[in-house]
Amino acid sequence: MSFRLLTKSFISHRIAPTLSARFYATKKYTASHEWIAIDNGVGTVGITDYAQSSLGDIVYVEVPEVGSQVELDETVGVVESVKSTSDIYTPLSGEIVESNESVVGNTKIINKAAETDGWLFKVKFSSQEEVDNLLDEAAYKKLTEADH
């Protein structure tokens, strides 16, 4: 078997399924500037890049406790910057299944990568209807343009 065939086989069986799974996550937004990436019934939540740039240097973060049951629009955390303090609201009802403790210890992650490494928590959601009511990227962009 040639190297080319081995490489093709490795990529198609090992790497490709991982890569394609990432592209199927759906990203939604809230009017209160949270983003949520939906993947297999779990939503990863953080503040948007727009929110972090409006807040400025973030100095304190509080994330929800794993195992907590939360309701739509419930305050679940806090992000504090040198300019102001902002509550974090859950965009979906469900159970908190993971919190990003690394942002608690290193708040700069949110300023550097708000919509990737700076995620705050993951919620196993209980209502597809709540997901459907969130903003898509175009609607969120229109909302932020109206703020200017």
Buried (B, 14 or more C-beta within 10 A) or exposed (E): EEEEEEEEEEEEEEEEEEEEEEEEBEBBBBEBBBBBBBBEEBBBBBBBBBBBEBBEEBBEBBBBEEEBEBEBBBEBBEBBBEEEEBEBBBBBBBBBBBBBEEBBEEBEBBBEBBBEBBBBBBBBBBEEEBBEEBBEEEEBEEBBEEEE
